[in-house]
Amino acid sequence: MKLYPAILLILLLPRRKWRAFALGVTTLVAATLLSVWWIGPTFGIALRGSIDNVFDFQASRSAQWNIEQLASNHSAFSLVKLGAMLGGVLPKKLMLPYYFCGAATLGWAFFVRLWRMPAINQLLAIILFMLIFPPVSYAHVLVHLYAPLVALFFLAIRADRASVTIPGLRATILLFVPLFAAYTLFTFRRVLLFDGLVQAVLLLILFACALRFPFEIKDAKGSLS
């Protein structure tokens, strides 16, 4: 199983749902340990094998530089890898700095920017980070974005009925159109345009929008409606 969706548990922290957060973490750890034990033949062999498989897969795919990766991998590491290749640097040397910068970005974004922002912003930003950060992230994981997109749709309907304009809402929703488009629309080898790189840029722009624009409706007194 992929472990990174567990990052969604962080959404419980601003709501002070400590018990729910602890239960989620406990469930994650218990399910992982029981699964490793069930795989066998021993716990140690299964654990080492699982870890090696995950990191070997990430390392091998991250080092690849071919049409398949450029057209389908929308990880932010693809942009880092592009810069590294142009600068004559081996991408694998940038993996640890990339992980460090990603963790620092998440910490700053959530605890400084998102902590007091509306729930839609938190949901959108965390799911975007979940899709952007892994060095290998393909198109099928974009289905996770349906939840925040539907929430944005309902907010747009409420805003229209209340005759309220929410800054950045329309532009944010429109960004999903090219993001969900067929990869062939943005893949032209002759001009070095590839859908994976385009999607990576769009996801980063969406992430910036989630940090910049509070997606909420306020009444005349400024309180949430």
C-alpha positions as CSV (number, residue, x, y, z in Angstrom):
1,M,0.0,0.0,0.0
2,K,1.0,3.6,-0.4
3,L,1.7,5.2,2.9
4,Y,1.7,8.9,1.8
5,P,-2.2,9.3,2.0
6,A,-1.7,9.1,5.8
7,I,-0.6,12.7,5.5
8,L,-4.4,13.5,5.4
9,L,-4.4,12.9,9.1
10,I,-2.8,16.3,9.6
11,L,-6.1,17.9,8.7
12,L,-7.3,16.8,12.2
13,L,-4.8,19.0,14.0
14,P,-6.2,22.5,13.4
15,R,-9.6,21.1,14.7
16,R,-7.9,19.8,17.8
17,K,-9.1,16.3,17.1
18,W,-6.3,14.8,19.1
19,R,-8.0,11.5,19.9
20,A,-9.0,11.0,16.2
21,F,-5.4,11.8,15.1
22,A,-3.9,9.4,17.6
23,L,-6.4,6.7,16.5
24,G,-5.5,7.3,12.8
25,V,-1.7,7.0,13.5
26,T,-2.2,3.9,15.7
27,T,-4.3,2.3,13.0
28,L,-1.7,3.1,10.4
29,V,1.1,1.7,12.5
30,A,-0.8,-1.4,13.5
31,A,-2.0,-2.2,9.9
32,T,1.5,-1.8,8.6
33,L,3.1,-4.0,11.2
34,L,0.5,-6.7,10.9
35,S,0.8,-6.6,7.1
36,V,4.6,-7.0,7.3
37,W,4.2,-9.9,9.8
38,W,1.7,-11.6,7.5
39,I,4.0,-11.4,4.5
40,G,6.7,-13.3,6.2
41,P,8.6,-15.5,6.3
42,T,9.9,-13.5,9.2
43,F,9.1,-9.9,10.3
44,G,12.6,-8.7,9.7
45,I,12.9,-10.2,6.2
46,A,9.5,-8.8,5.2
47,L,10.3,-5.3,6.6
48,R,13.7,-5.1,4.9
49,G,12.3,-6.4,1.7
50,S,9.4,-3.9,1.7
51,I,11.6,-0.9,2.4
52,D,14.1,-2.0,-0.2
53,N,11.4,-2.5,-2.8
54,V,9.9,1.0,-2.2
55,F,13.2,2.9,-2.3
56,D,14.7,0.8,-5.1
57,F,11.6,1.5,-7.2
58,Q,11.7,5.3,-6.4
59,A,15.4,5.4,-7.1
60,S,15.2,3.6,-10.4
61,R,12.2,5.5,-11.7
62,S,13.5,8.8,-10.5
63,A,16.8,8.3,-12.4
64,Q,15.0,7.5,-15.7
65,W,14.9,10.2,-18.3
66,N,12.6,9.1,-21.1
67,I,9.4,9.9,-22.9
68,E,7.3,7.8,-20.6
69,Q,8.5,9.7,-17.5
70,L,8.3,13.1,-19.2
71,A,4.8,12.5,-20.4
72,S,3.3,10.9,-17.4
73,N,5.2,11.8,-14.2
74,H,3.9,15.1,-12.8
75,S,6.1,15.1,-9.7
76,A,7.8,18.3,-8.8
77,F,11.0,16.3,-8.9
78,S,10.6,16.1,-12.7
79,L,11.2,19.9,-12.8
80,V,14.2,19.4,-10.5
81,K,15.5,16.6,-12.6
82,L,15.1,18.8,-15.8
83,G,17.2,21.5,-14.2
84,A,19.8,19.0,-13.0
85,M,20.1,17.5,-16.5
86,L,20.5,20.9,-18.1
87,G,23.1,21.8,-15.4
88,G,25.0,18.5,-15.8
89,V,24.2,17.3,-12.3
90,L,23.1,13.7,-11.5
91,P,19.5,13.8,-10.3
92,K,20.1,11.2,-7.7
93,K,22.4,13.6,-5.9
94,L,19.5,15.9,-5.3
95,M,17.2,13.4,-3.8
96,L,18.0,14.1,-0.1
97,P,17.9,17.9,-0.6
98,Y,14.6,17.4,-2.4
99,Y,13.1,15.5,0.5
100,F,14.4,18.0,3.0
101,C,13.0,21.0,1.0
102,G,9.7,19.2,0.6
103,A,9.3,18.5,4.3
104,A,10.3,22.1,5.2
105,T,7.8,23.4,2.6
106,L,4.9,21.3,4.1
107,G,5.8,22.4,7.6
108,W,5.8,26.1,6.7
109,A,2.7,25.9,4.4
110,F,0.5,24.0,6.9
111,F,1.6,25.5,10.3
112,V,2.2,29.1,9.1
113,R,-0.2,29.6,6.2
114,L,-3.0,26.9,6.3
115,W,-3.6,26.5,10.0
116,R,-6.2,29.2,10.2
117,M,-7.4,29.1,6.6
118,P,-10.7,27.5,5.5
119,A,-11.1,23.7,5.4
120,I,-11.2,23.7,1.6
121,N,-7.8,25.4,1.4
122,Q,-6.4,22.8,3.8
123,L,-7.9,19.9,1.9
124,L,-6.8,21.1,-1.5
125,A,-3.2,22.0,-0.4
126,I,-2.6,18.7,1.5
127,I,-3.9,16.6,-1.4
128,L,-1.8,18.6,-3.9
129,F,1.3,18.1,-1.8
130,M,0.5,14.4,-1.6
131,L,0.5,14.3,-5.4
132,I,3.4,16.6,-6.1
133,F,6.0,15.5,-3.5
134,P,6.6,11.8,-4.3
135,P,9.5,11.6,-6.9
136,V,7.2,9.3,-9.0
137,S,3.6,10.4,-9.3
138,Y,1.5,9.3,-12.3
139,A,-1.8,10.5,-13.7
140,H,-4.1,8.0,-12.0
141,V,-3.5,9.7,-8.6
142,L,-5.2,12.8,-9.8
143,V,-8.5,11.2,-8.8
144,H,-7.7,12.4,-5.3
145,L,-8.4,16.0,-6.5
146,Y,-12.0,15.2,-7.2
147,A,-12.9,15.8,-3.5
148,P,-11.5,19.4,-3.2
149,L,-12.8,20.2,-6.7
150,V,-16.4,19.2,-5.8
151,A,-16.0,21.3,-2.6
152,L,-14.9,24.3,-4.8
153,F,-17.9,23.7,-7.0
154,F,-20.4,23.8,-4.1
155,L,-18.6,27.0,-2.8
156,A,-18.9,28.6,-6.2
157,I,-22.7,27.8,-6.3
158,R,-23.2,29.3,-2.8
159,A,-21.1,32.4,-3.8
160,D,-23.2,32.9,-6.9
161,R,-26.5,32.6,-5.0
162,A,-25.2,35.1,-2.5
163,S,-23.9,37.4,-5.2
164,V,-20.4,37.2,-3.6
165,T,-17.1,37.2,-5.5
166,I,-14.4,35.1,-3.9
167,P,-10.9,36.2,-5.1
168,G,-9.1,33.4,-6.9
169,L,-11.9,30.9,-6.9
170,R,-12.7,31.0,-10.7
171,A,-9.1,30.9,-11.7
172,T,-8.4,28.0,-9.3
173,I,-11.3,26.0,-10.7
174,L,-10.3,26.7,-14.3
175,L,-6.8,25.4,-13.7
176,F,-8.4,21.9,-13.3
177,V,-9.4,21.9,-17.0
178,P,-5.9,21.6,-18.5
179,L,-4.8,19.5,-15.5
180,F,-7.4,16.8,-16.3
181,A,-7.0,17.1,-20.1
182,A,-5.6,14.2,-22.1
183,Y,-1.8,14.0,-22.0
184,T,-1.6,14.1,-25.8
185,L,-2.8,17.7,-25.8
186,F,0.4,18.8,-24.1
187,T,3.0,16.4,-25.4
188,F,4.9,17.6,-28.5
189,R,8.4,16.1,-28.6
190,R,9.6,18.4,-31.4
191,V,9.2,21.5,-29.2
192,L,10.2,19.7,-25.9
193,L,6.8,20.0,-24.4
194,F,5.6,17.1,-22.3
195,D,2.4,16.7,-20.3
196,G,4.2,15.5,-17.1
197,L,6.1,18.8,-16.9
198,V,3.0,20.8,-17.7
199,Q,1.0,19.0,-15.0
200,A,3.8,19.6,-12.5
201,V,3.6,23.3,-13.1
202,L,-0.2,23.4,-12.9
203,L,-0.1,21.5,-9.6
204,L,2.4,23.9,-8.2
205,I,0.3,26.9,-9.3
206,L,-2.8,25.3,-7.7
207,F,-0.8,24.8,-4.5
208,A,0.1,28.5,-4.5
209,C,-3.5,29.4,-5.0
210,A,-4.5,27.3,-2.0
211,L,-2.0,29.1,0.1
212,R,-2.9,32.6,-1.2
213,F,-6.7,32.8,-1.5
214,P,-9.1,31.9,1.4
215,F,-12.0,30.0,-0.2
216,E,-14.8,31.1,2.1
217,I,-17.9,33.2,2.1
218,K,-18.2,35.9,4.8
219,D,-21.2,37.9,5.9
220,A,-21.3,41.6,6.3
221,K,-19.7,41.4,9.7
222,G,-16.9,39.4,8.5
223,S,-17.8,36.1,10.2
224,L,-18.1,32.9,8.3
225,S,-21.5,32.2,6.8
